[in-house]
C-alpha cells in the first residue's frame, strides 16, 4: 500500500486549500449546480422519476477494466463500489417507465489518464433509462435535452459564462450521425479524438463492434455490431455521452460473456434478474464534470469538482 509522509501530506493539503480558493473552481462548481438543476427540470417535465444512486452493490458495470474494481465484504457478502448504474437502471424498469439518477461513480483509471483533461477517479454521472424505448428515441431525447440546456445556460448563467469568456454555439438538430466503421476508415484508432477536433458541432458515433464495447448492449442488424452510441463534443472536448439499446435476455448475455471470455459467475445477480424477466429498455449516461468542462470551455475536469481525484494522484 502506497503511503504519504506527514510533510508531503501537509503540502498536498496546502495545494488543496489554494485550489478551493481558485475562482475557476468556485465559478465552475457554481455553473455545475445550475447545469444539474436544468437537467433535473427538463426530465421532470418529461415525466421522469428521479432515483437515488446505489453506492455499493454485489454487481457493477465491468467497463473495460474489471480487474480494477474496489471490492470489500459486508456481512460476509462481496460488494463493490459502483462504477456505473447500468445494471440497476435496467432493474429499475420493473418499477418505473422513465428514470434518472445523479450517480457517484468510482473508477480506477490508468495513471496516464490524468493528462487527458477528461478523466477523474471519482465523478458524477447523470444516468437515464426509458422502458421500451428505441435507440433513436433516446438519441432524440438527448439532442432536445442538450439544446434546452445550452439555451437556458446562455440566459441563466451569464456571469459564469462571462467569467470564462465562453461563447457557446447553439447546437443544431439533428446532430450528424457517423458509424464506427466509417469513422475508423477515415481516422483509425484515434477516431473519437479526431472526430471531436475536426467538428464544429455534436456528432453521434453509432454501431460499435461488439468486441470493443461492454456486453450489455443489444446486437444490431449487422452481426457483432451493436445498437449503441457515443455523442462526441465538438472543439476537441471528446466523448459526451455513451448509451444505447440494452440486451435484456439472459441467454444472449451468456453468449456475449462466453465470446469475451468473461467468467459469468462474476455477474450471477445480473443474470438471475434477467432470467426472472426485466423489460427491454434504452438509455445513456453523461459525465457531469465533463459536461461542465465543455460548457465552460475549461482545459480540465479537475476544476469542475471541489475535491478532484486525478488518476494516480493524491486527492482529499
Secondary structure, DSSP 8 states (H G I E B T S, - for coil): -----HHHHHHHHHHHHHHHT-HHHHHHHHHHHHHHHHHHHHHHHTT-EE-----EES----TT-GGG--EEEETTEEEEE-S-SHHHHHHHTTT-SEEEEEEEEE----GGGGGSSS--SEEEEEEEEEET--HHHHHHHHHHHHHHHHHHHHHH-HHHHHHTT-------SS-EEEEHHHHHHHHGGGHHHHHHHH-SS-EEEE--BGGGS-TTB-B-SSTTBBSEEEEEETTTTEEEEEEEEB---HHHHHHHHHHTT--GGGGHHHHHHHHH----EEEEEEEHHHHHHHHHT-S-GGGGSTT---TTS---
